[in-house]
Amino acid sequence: MLATVPVPPKRLDDYVDSAGEEAVDRLREVARPLAGSRILMINSTAFGGGVAELLFTQVALLQDLGIETTWAVLEGSDEYYGVTKSVHNALQGAPLAWTSEMERIYRERIRANAAQLTEAFDVVFVHDPQPAALIEILEDEDRKEGRWLWRCHIDLSTPHPPVWAFFEPIVNRYEAAIFTMEAFSQPGVTAPVAFVPPSIDPISPKNAPLNDETMHEVLTAYGIDPQRPMITQVSRFDPWKDPLGVIDAFRLAREDHPELQLVMAGSMASDDPEGMEFLDRTEAHRDGDPNIHLLTNLHNVGNLEVNAFQSASAVVVQKSTREGFGLVVSEGMWKGKPVVGGDVGGITLQIEDGVCGYLVDSVETCAAKISELIADPDLRERMGRAGRDRVRDRFLCLREIEDYLRLLSAPT
């Protein structure tokens, strides 16, 4: 068997206060016919990205619902992760010279992992392109059992054609392909298609309420002044998250608000070999500015610290230029903060422009909206309330799990 990820238990009853009793009861009802089923989740890393964060909650709650759920991760290599990071970027539109050598590296590592899949499951969820070709190997070896579904978390609206030409026939082997939104699907996908937006866990350490004393302690520990307004972007250090553009927007907004601080926090994930390089580029762009704080898990930044940064912020930013969803947008909204986000991908599902934040498409517009919000506490309060209500209605984890279970219960 592939290496599995141990998941701390969670109780569905603990979500009544945050999600509502009706949502809890509805999820129990949908799960009842699937009790005793065996589900396997497969992805490429157990930490450092949104998919891993989703799975920690989903696996635990599925287990609490009586559905035997296992989470396994691929065994990668430096070469393999180099290829899959390039694939990730290419499927989101970046050009790539796709070569037979890259294809060989990818298939060779997938074949080695497929050899370890020896247990049978009723349902297998395969997350994103990294493990996608497992189904191809198992079908060709006549070892595929159960229903296989491909869950795509990235923005597939404008993929680089040669790379998508490689993955399209693989995706079409699945019983269903699940995308975040309709715009991400491709016309060549012949497998049944479903659309399921991701979600946040409202009672996780990253999203549970914090008291002022804890926030103050975290901020001062990282040299952030609790008495001055701050904006925060939480994301991987990745070109699609536009950290250099965030710094530029901050510098423009600071012309109107000299007291402003910027926190940029992110995790260095095991399947992202470009992360350290782009962190170095961001550090160079910071150019020693003491009002810009670049922090990662290498500085012991974890869920509690991210919670404190977002909760203490006047404005949360997610200035992505491509985005599959961006859990941090809903995280900020859940904490009652207006969010200024890139007008792209899954961010547009979350932010109702002008109601709970702003959608922006340039450094200048981003800076102007940040400046407007910093200057108007009443506007921040009003947008923050609207954002929290929107997340409660649409983007909590119980809804996403319910969507999956309804898909599994539908006639095949």
C-alpha positions as CSV (number, residue, x, y, z in Angstrom):
1,M,0.0,0.0,0.0
2,L,1.1,3.6,-0.6
3,A,2.2,5.6,2.5
4,T,-0.9,6.7,4.4
5,V,-1.5,9.9,6.3
6,P,-2.8,9.6,9.9
7,V,-5.7,12.0,10.5
8,P,-6.8,13.2,13.9
9,P,-10.5,12.4,14.6
10,K,-13.3,15.0,14.2
11,R,-16.9,14.9,15.4
12,L,-19.6,16.1,13.1
13,D,-21.6,17.3,16.1
14,D,-18.9,19.9,16.8
15,Y,-20.0,21.7,13.7
16,V,-23.5,22.6,14.8
17,D,-22.6,26.0,16.1
18,S,-20.7,27.1,13.0
19,A,-22.5,25.4,10.2
20,G,-26.0,25.0,11.7
21,E,-28.0,22.0,12.8
22,E,-29.8,21.7,9.5
23,A,-26.5,21.3,7.6
24,V,-25.3,18.6,10.1
25,D,-28.5,16.7,9.9
26,R,-28.6,16.8,6.1
27,L,-25.1,15.5,5.8
28,R,-25.9,12.6,8.1
29,E,-28.9,11.7,6.0
30,V,-26.9,11.8,2.7
31,A,-24.1,9.7,4.3
32,R,-26.4,6.9,5.7
33,P,-26.6,4.8,2.5
34,L,-22.8,4.8,2.1
35,A,-22.0,3.7,5.6
36,G,-19.4,0.9,5.6
37,S,-18.0,1.9,2.2
38,R,-14.3,2.1,1.7
39,I,-12.9,5.3,0.1
40,L,-9.3,6.0,-0.8
41,M,-8.0,9.6,-1.3
42,I,-4.8,9.9,-3.3
43,N,-2.7,13.1,-3.7
44,S,0.9,14.1,-3.9
45,T,1.7,15.7,-0.5
46,A,0.5,15.6,3.1
47,F,1.3,19.2,3.9
48,G,1.9,22.6,2.5
49,G,-1.1,23.0,0.1
50,G,-4.8,23.5,-0.1
51,V,-5.5,19.9,-1.1
52,A,-3.8,18.5,1.9
53,E,-5.7,21.0,4.1
54,L,-9.0,19.9,2.6
55,L,-8.2,16.2,3.1
56,F,-7.4,16.5,6.8
57,T,-10.9,17.6,7.4
58,Q,-12.8,15.5,4.8
59,V,-11.2,12.2,5.7
60,A,-11.8,12.7,9.4
61,L,-15.5,13.7,8.9
62,L,-16.1,10.8,6.5
63,Q,-14.7,8.4,9.1
64,D,-17.0,9.9,11.7
65,L,-19.9,9.3,9.3
66,G,-19.1,5.6,9.3
67,I,-17.4,5.6,5.8
68,E,-14.0,3.9,6.0
69,T,-11.7,6.5,4.4
70,T,-8.0,6.3,3.8
71,W,-5.6,9.0,2.6
72,A,-2.5,8.0,0.7
73,V,0.3,10.0,-0.8
74,L,2.5,9.3,-3.8
75,E,6.2,8.5,-3.3
76,G,7.8,11.1,-5.5
77,S,11.4,12.1,-6.5
78,D,13.1,15.4,-7.3
79,E,12.8,14.7,-11.1
80,Y,9.1,13.7,-10.8
81,Y,8.2,16.8,-8.7
82,G,10.1,19.0,-11.2
83,V,8.0,17.6,-14.0
84,T,4.7,17.8,-12.1
85,K,5.3,21.4,-11.0
86,S,5.9,22.2,-14.7
87,V,2.7,20.3,-15.6
88,H,0.7,22.3,-12.9
89,N,1.9,25.6,-14.4
90,A,1.2,24.4,-18.0
91,L,-2.3,23.2,-17.2
92,Q,-2.9,26.7,-15.9
93,G,-1.7,28.3,-19.1
94,A,2.1,28.6,-18.9
95,P,4.1,27.5,-22.0
96,L,6.1,24.4,-21.6
97,A,8.3,22.3,-24.0
98,W,6.7,19.0,-23.2
99,T,9.2,16.3,-24.0
100,S,9.3,12.5,-24.2
101,E,11.8,12.5,-21.3
102,M,9.3,14.4,-19.1
103,E,6.6,11.9,-20.1
104,R,9.0,9.0,-19.2
105,I,9.8,10.5,-15.8
106,Y,6.2,11.0,-15.0
107,R,5.0,7.5,-16.1
108,E,8.0,5.7,-14.5
109,R,7.2,7.2,-11.1
110,I,3.4,6.6,-11.5
111,R,4.1,2.9,-12.4
112,A,6.2,2.5,-9.3
113,N,3.4,3.9,-7.1
114,A,0.8,1.8,-8.9
115,A,2.7,-1.3,-8.0
116,Q,1.9,-0.5,-4.3
117,L,-1.8,-0.2,-4.8
118,T,-2.8,-3.7,-3.8
119,E,-5.9,-3.1,-1.6
120,A,-9.4,-2.8,-3.0
121,F,-11.6,0.2,-2.4
122,D,-15.2,1.0,-3.3
123,V,-14.3,4.5,-4.4
124,V,-10.9,6.1,-5.3
125,F,-10.6,9.9,-5.4
126,V,-7.5,11.0,-7.3
127,H,-6.6,14.6,-6.7
128,D,-5.0,16.7,-9.5
129,P,-2.6,15.7,-12.3
130,Q,0.3,14.4,-10.2
131,P,-1.3,10.9,-9.6
132,A,-3.8,11.0,-12.5
133,A,-2.2,8.3,-14.6
134,L,-2.5,5.7,-11.8
135,I,-5.8,4.6,-13.4
136,E,-4.1,4.0,-16.8
137,I,-1.6,1.7,-15.3
138,L,-4.1,-0.3,-13.2
139,E,-6.6,-0.6,-16.1
140,D,-3.9,-1.8,-18.5
141,E,-2.8,-4.4,-15.9
142,D,-6.5,-5.3,-15.3
143,R,-6.1,-4.4,-11.6
144,K,-8.5,-1.5,-11.3
145,E,-11.3,-2.0,-8.8
146,G,-14.1,0.2,-7.6
147,R,-15.2,3.6,-8.9
148,W,-12.4,6.1,-9.8
149,L,-13.1,9.8,-9.8
150,W,-10.6,12.6,-10.8
151,R,-10.8,15.7,-8.7
152,C,-9.1,18.7,-10.4
153,H,-8.3,21.6,-8.1
154,I,-6.5,23.9,-10.6
155,D,-7.7,26.4,-13.2
156,L,-7.9,24.3,-16.3
157,S,-9.6,27.0,-18.4
158,T,-6.7,27.7,-20.8
159,P,-4.3,24.7,-20.6
160,H,-1.1,24.6,-22.7
161,P,-2.3,22.3,-25.5
162,P,0.6,19.7,-25.7
163,V,0.3,19.0,-22.0
164,W,-3.4,18.8,-21.9
165,A,-3.2,16.5,-25.0
166,F,-1.2,14.1,-22.8
167,F,-3.6,14.2,-19.8
168,E,-7.0,14.4,-21.6
169,P,-7.1,10.6,-22.5
170,I,-6.1,9.8,-19.0
171,V,-8.9,11.9,-17.5
172,N,-11.4,10.3,-19.8
173,R,-10.7,6.9,-18.2
174,Y,-12.3,8.1,-15.0
175,E,-16.0,7.5,-14.1
176,A,-16.3,11.2,-13.3
177,A,-14.2,14.4,-13.5
178,I,-14.8,17.0,-10.7
179,F,-14.0,20.6,-11.3
180,T,-14.3,23.7,-9.1
181,M,-16.4,25.6,-11.6
182,E,-17.8,25.1,-15.1
183,A,-15.2,27.4,-16.7
184,F,-12.5,25.0,-15.7
185,S,-13.8,22.0,-17.7
186,Q,-12.6,21.2,-21.2
187,P,-14.8,20.2,-24.2
188,G,-12.7,17.1,-24.8
189,V,-13.6,15.6,-21.4
190,T,-16.0,12.7,-22.2
191,A,-16.2,11.4,-18.6
192,P,-19.3,12.7,-16.7
193,V,-18.5,16.1,-15.2
194,A,-19.4,17.6,-11.8
195,F,-18.7,21.0,-10.3
196,V,-17.9,21.2,-6.6
197,P,-16.3,24.3,-5.1
198,P,-13.8,23.7,-2.2
199,S,-14.5,24.7,1.3
200,I,-12.9,25.6,4.7
201,D,-13.1,24.0,8.1
202,P,-14.7,26.6,10.4
203,I,-13.4,25.0,13.6
204,S,-9.9,24.1,12.6
205,P,-7.0,25.8,14.4
206,K,-6.7,28.1,11.3
207,N,-10.3,29.3,11.4
208,A,-11.5,29.0,15.0
209,P,-12.0,32.3,16.9
210,L,-8.9,33.7,18.6
211,N,-8.8,36.1,21.6
212,D,-7.0,39.4,21.4
213,E,-4.3,38.3,23.8
214,T,-3.3,35.4,21.5
215,M,-3.3,37.6,18.4
216,H,-1.1,40.1,20.2
217,E,1.4,37.5,21.3
218,V,1.7,36.0,17.8
219,L,2.1,39.4,16.1
220,T,4.8,40.6,18.6
221,A,6.6,37.3,18.3
222,Y,7.1,38.0,14.6
223,G,8.0,41.7,15.0
224,I,4.6,42.9,13.7
225,D,3.2,46.0,15.5
226,P,-0.3,45.2,16.8
227,Q,-1.2,48.9,17.0
228,R,-0.7,49.6,13.3
229,P,-3.0,48.4,10.4
230,M,-1.9,45.5,8.4
231,I,-2.8,43.6,5.3
232,T,-2.0,39.9,4.8
233,Q,-1.7,37.5,1.9
234,V,-1.4,33.8,2.8
235,S,-0.3,31.6,-0.1
236,R,2.5,29.5,-1.5
237,F,5.4,31.6,-2.9
238,D,4.5,30.9,-6.5
239,P,4.3,33.2,-9.6
240,W,0.5,32.6,-10.0
241,K,0.0,34.1,-6.5
242,D,1.8,37.3,-7.7
243,P,3.7,38.1,-4.5
244,L,5.8,40.7,-6.3
245,G,2.6,42.4,-7.4
246,V,1.3,42.3,-3.8
247,I,4.4,44.1,-2.6
248,D,4.0,46.7,-5.4
249,A,0.4,47.3,-4.5
250,F,1.3,47.6,-0.8
251,R,3.9,50.3,-1.6
252,L,1.3,52.3,-3.5
253,A,-1.3,52.0,-0.7
254,R,1.3,53.0,1.8
255,E,1.7,56.4,0.1
256,D,-1.8,57.1,1.5
257,H,-1.3,55.2,4.7
258,P,2.3,55.4,5.9
259,E,1.5,53.3,9.0
260,L,0.5,50.2,6.9
261,Q,2.2,46.9,7.3
262,L,2.3,43.8,5.0
263,V,2.4,40.2,6.1
264,M,3.0,37.5,3.4
265,A,2.9,34.0,4.9
266,G,3.1,30.7,3.1
267,S,4.1,27.0,3.4
268,M,7.0,25.4,1.5
269,A,5.3,22.3,0.1
270,S,7.2,19.0,-0.6
271,D,5.8,18.8,-4.1
272,D,6.8,22.4,-5.1
273,P,10.5,22.6,-6.0
274,E,10.0,26.2,-7.3
275,G,8.9,27.5,-3.9
276,M,12.3,28.4,-2.4
277,E,13.4,30.0,-5.6
278,F,10.3,32.3,-5.7
279,L,10.6,33.0,-2.0
280,D,14.2,34.3,-2.7
281,R,12.8,36.5,-5.6
282,T,10.2,37.9,-3.2
283,E,12.8,38.6,-0.6
284,A,14.9,40.4,-3.1
285,H,11.8,42.5,-4.1
286,R,11.1,43.3,-0.5
287,D,14.6,44.9,-0.5
288,G,14.9,44.9,3.3
289,D,11.7,46.9,4.0
290,P,11.0,46.3,7.7
291,N,7.3,46.9,7.1
292,I,7.1,43.8,4.8
293,H,7.2,40.5,6.7
294,L,7.9,37.4,4.7
295,L,7.1,34.3,6.8
296,T,6.9,30.6,6.2
297,N,6.6,27.3,8.0
298,L,10.4,27.5,8.1
299,H,9.8,30.3,10.7
300,N,7.5,28.0,12.6
301,V,4.4,29.6,11.0
302,G,1.5,27.2,11.3
303,N,-2.2,27.3,11.4
304,L,-2.4,29.3,14.6
305,E,-0.1,32.0,13.3
306,V,-2.0,32.2,10.0
307,N,-5.2,32.6,11.9
308,A,-3.7,35.4,14.0
309,F,-2.4,37.2,10.9
310,Q,-5.7,37.0,9.1
311,S,-7.8,37.8,12.2
312,A,-5.6,40.9,13.0
313,S,-5.7,42.2,9.5
314,A,-7.7,45.2,8.3
315,V,-7.8,43.7,4.8
316,V,-6.9,40.2,3.5
317,V,-5.4,40.1,0.0
318,Q,-5.2,37.3,-2.6
319,K,-3.8,38.9,-5.7
320,S,-3.6,35.7,-7.8
321,T,-3.3,35.8,-11.6
322,R,-4.5,32.2,-11.8
323,E,-6.3,30.4,-9.1
324,G,-8.1,27.1,-8.8
325,F,-10.1,28.3,-5.8
326,G,-7.9,30.0,-3.1
327,L,-9.1,28.7,0.3
328,V,-7.5,31.8,1.9
329,V,-10.2,34.0,0.4
330,S,-13.0,32.2,2.3
331,E,-10.7,32.0,5.4
332,G,-10.4,35.8,5.4
333,M,-14.1,36.3,4.8
334,W,-15.0,33.8,7.6
335,K,-12.9,36.0,10.0
336,G,-15.1,39.0,9.0
337,K,-12.4,40.7,6.8
338,P,-13.0,42.3,3.4
339,V,-10.9,40.5,0.8
340,V,-9.2,42.1,-2.2
341,G,-8.6,39.3,-4.7
342,G,-7.6,38.7,-8.3
343,D,-10.5,38.7,-10.7
344,V,-9.7,35.1,-11.8
345,G,-10.8,31.5,-11.3
346,G,-12.3,30.3,-8.1
347,I,-11.8,33.7,-6.4
348,T,-14.7,35.0,-8.5
349,L,-17.0,32.4,-6.9
350,Q,-16.2,33.6,-3.4
351,I,-16.0,37.4,-3.6
352,E,-19.1,39.3,-4.5
353,D,-17.5,42.4,-5.9
354,G,-18.3,45.5,-3.9
355,V,-20.3,43.5,-1.3
356,C,-17.7,41.4,0.7
357,G,-14.6,42.6,-1.0
358,Y,-13.2,43.6,-4.4
359,L,-12.1,41.8,-7.5
360,V,-9.0,43.5,-9.1
361,D,-6.9,43.0,-12.2
362,S,-4.0,45.3,-11.7
363,V,-1.5,46.4,-9.1
364,E,-2.9,49.9,-9.3
365,T,-6.5,48.8,-8.7
366,C,-5.4,46.5,-5.9
367,A,-3.6,49.4,-4.2
368,A,-6.6,51.7,-4.6
369,K,-9.1,49.2,-3.1
370,I,-6.7,48.5,-0.2
371,S,-6.4,52.2,0.5
372,E,-10.1,52.8,0.3
373,L,-10.8,50.0,2.8
374,I,-8.0,51.2,5.2
375,A,-9.6,54.6,5.2
376,D,-13.1,53.5,5.9
377,P,-13.7,51.3,9.1
378,D,-17.5,51.2,8.5
379,L,-17.0,49.8,5.0
380,R,-14.6,47.2,6.3
381,E,-17.1,46.1,9.0
382,R,-20.0,46.0,6.6
383,M,-18.1,43.9,4.0
384,G,-16.7,41.7,6.7
385,R,-20.2,40.7,7.9
386,A,-21.4,40.0,4.4
387,G,-18.4,37.9,3.7
388,R,-18.8,35.7,6.8
389,D,-22.5,35.1,5.9
390,R,-21.5,34.2,2.4
391,V,-19.0,31.6,3.5
392,R,-21.4,30.1,6.0
393,D,-24.0,29.7,3.2
394,R,-21.7,28.3,0.5
395,F,-18.1,27.5,1.5
396,L,-18.0,25.4,4.7
397,C,-16.7,21.8,4.6
398,L,-20.0,20.1,5.3
399,R,-21.4,21.4,2.0
400,E,-18.4,20.0,0.0
401,I,-18.6,16.6,1.6
402,E,-22.3,16.5,1.0
403,D,-21.7,17.3,-2.7
404,Y,-19.3,14.4,-3.0
405,L,-21.6,12.0,-1.2
406,R,-24.6,13.0,-3.4
407,L,-22.3,12.4,-6.5
408,L,-21.5,8.9,-5.2
409,S,-25.1,8.1,-4.4
410,A,-26.3,9.1,-7.9
411,P,-27.1,6.3,-10.4
412,T,-24.1,5.3,-12.5
